[in-house]
Amino acid sequence: MADDAAKPLLRIEQVGKTIKGQTLLQNISLELGPGRVLALCGGNGAGKSTLLRLVMGLLQPTSGHVEVDGLRWQHDRRAYADKLGYMPDDYTFSRGLTAWETLRFWASLRGLSKRRTEEALEEVGLADVRDRKVTAFSKGMRQRLLFAQAMLAKPPLLVLDEPTNGLDPYWMDSFVELVRKLRSEGHSVLYSTHQLPVAEASADEVVFLRGGEAVRQGTVAELLEQYGVGGLHAAFTDSRGSGAAQDPAGRGRT
Ligand SMILES: Nc1ncnc2c1ncn2[C@@H]1O[C@H](COP(=O)(O)OP(=O)(O)OP(=O)(O)O)[C@@H](O)[C@H]1O
């Protein structure tokens, strides 16, 4: 038996996903230790959200498996879910509820206190607008509320799907700070992003997906050493190869 202490928090082993004959992911393997941050990068349709949904247990792999803290979703859903906080890429908020009511609802489901709810709102800078209806929020404010929701229970692993989408530069920097704080408190973060400077500033490791495959992965330090001044942007361009297969228009959002 392997030593438990040596186990990574997240282990993805040879994972593949096929839906209706279309291969969305193939042969993905990665590990993430406690207190580590991994950014998933890649063009539109590369498979980032699909991989995050597999980690969350929202999709099941066609091959391979995912373990969080040694647990598999298929064997122990409740304990597995308790290890995770999730920010989806798209969410329809209940109409008519304020930010406070929305977050309080999520907190109650998890048996969390009002104090923790307040704290989470403060962490994402929404305390002052807590009594405003979420449907009147801007995209960036809704993103911050979703982020607060993912952090509410302070889970060991945060899984965030494009968390900086819609954030202005100030909140982009705040996101980087929050991720660094979470890491310093021992949380691990797995997130997808098109914002390579954010990945460069907040991640320990980066995985580039293309056409459902991990075409390049390494620590940020290794990639920066390899690509020099071009940084992760050069790594991204390189990872797309000549085909730019995932985006017929050839536009890589960064
Ligand atoms: N439920 C599904 N059924 C069939 N195909 C799907 C399904 N979900 C996603 N796909 C396809 O899988 C591929 C990967 O999609 P995914 O959303 O994971 O990409 P992504 O890297 O997150 O893209 P983006 O950067 O545009 O958000 C795409 O070709 C998409 O059309």
The ligand as an SDF file (V2000), in Angstrom:
LIG
                    3D

 31 33  0  0  0  0  0  0  0  0999 V2000
  -22.6590   17.3950  -23.5360 N   0  0  0  0  0  0  0  0  0  0  0  0
  -21.9410   17.4480  -24.6610 C   0  0  0  0  0  0  0  0  0  0  0  0
  -22.2590   16.6770  -25.7150 N   0  0  0  0  0  0  0  0  0  0  0  0
  -21.5230   16.7010  -26.8490 C   0  0  0  0  0  0  0  0  0  0  0  0
  -20.4480   17.4840  -27.0180 N   0  0  0  0  0  0  0  0  0  0  0  0
  -20.0880   18.2760  -26.0050 C   0  0  0  0  0  0  0  0  0  0  0  0
  -20.7940   18.3010  -24.7650 C   0  0  0  0  0  0  0  0  0  0  0  0
  -20.1970   19.1840  -23.9420 N   0  0  0  0  0  0  0  0  0  0  0  0
  -19.1570   19.6960  -24.6300 C   0  0  0  0  0  0  0  0  0  0  0  0
  -19.0880   19.1670  -25.8560 N   0  0  0  0  0  0  0  0  0  0  0  0
  -18.0710   19.4460  -26.8860 C   0  0  0  0  0  0  0  0  0  0  0  0
  -16.8170   19.1250  -26.2780 O   0  0  0  0  0  0  0  0  0  0  0  0
  -15.8080   20.0010  -26.7390 C   0  0  0  0  0  0  0  0  0  0  0  0
  -15.1180   20.6130  -25.5280 C   0  0  0  0  0  0  0  0  0  0  0  0
  -16.0250   21.5150  -24.9000 O   0  0  0  0  0  0  0  0  0  0  0  0
  -15.6390   22.2920  -23.5590 P   0  0  0  0  0  0  0  0  0  0  0  0
  -16.8190   23.1110  -23.1780 O   0  0  0  0  0  0  0  0  0  0  0  0
  -15.1040   21.3310  -22.5710 O   0  0  0  0  0  0  0  0  0  0  0  0
  -14.4410   23.2230  -24.0800 O   0  0  0  0  0  0  0  0  0  0  0  0
  -13.7120   24.4400  -23.3660 P   0  0  0  0  0  0  0  0  0  0  0  0
  -12.2520   24.1950  -23.4920 O   0  0  0  0  0  0  0  0  0  0  0  0
  -14.2440   24.6340  -21.9940 O   0  0  0  0  0  0  0  0  0  0  0  0
  -14.1400   25.6410  -24.3150 O   0  0  0  0  0  0  0  0  0  0  0  0
  -14.3430   27.2340  -24.0530 P   0  0  0  0  0  0  0  0  0  0  0  0
  -12.9960   27.8150  -23.8680 O   0  0  0  0  0  0  0  0  0  0  0  0
  -14.9760   27.6730  -25.3270 O   0  0  0  0  0  0  0  0  0  0  0  0
  -15.2660   27.3880  -22.8800 O   0  0  0  0  0  0  0  0  0  0  0  0
  -16.4860   21.0050  -27.6460 C   0  0  0  0  0  0  0  0  0  0  0  0
  -16.2940   20.5610  -28.9860 O   0  0  0  0  0  0  0  0  0  0  0  0
  -17.9540   20.9020  -27.2820 C   0  0  0  0  0  0  0  0  0  0  0  0
  -18.7830   21.2030  -28.3680 O   0  0  0  0  0  0  0  0  0  0  0  0
  1  2  1  0
  2  3  1  0
  2  7  2  0
  3  4  2  0
  4  5  1  0
  5  6  2  0
  6  7  1  0
  6 10  1  0
  7  8  1  0
  8  9  2  0
  9 10  1  0
 10 11  1  0
 11 12  1  0
 11 30  1  0
 12 13  1  0
 13 14  1  0
 13 28  1  0
 14 15  1  0
 15 16  1  0
 16 17  2  0
 16 18  1  0
 16 19  1  0
 19 20  1  0
 20 21  2  0
 20 22  1  0
 20 23  1  0
 23 24  1  0
 24 25  2  0
 24 26  1  0
 24 27  1  0
 28 29  1  0
 28 30  1  0
 30 31  1  0
M  END
$$$$
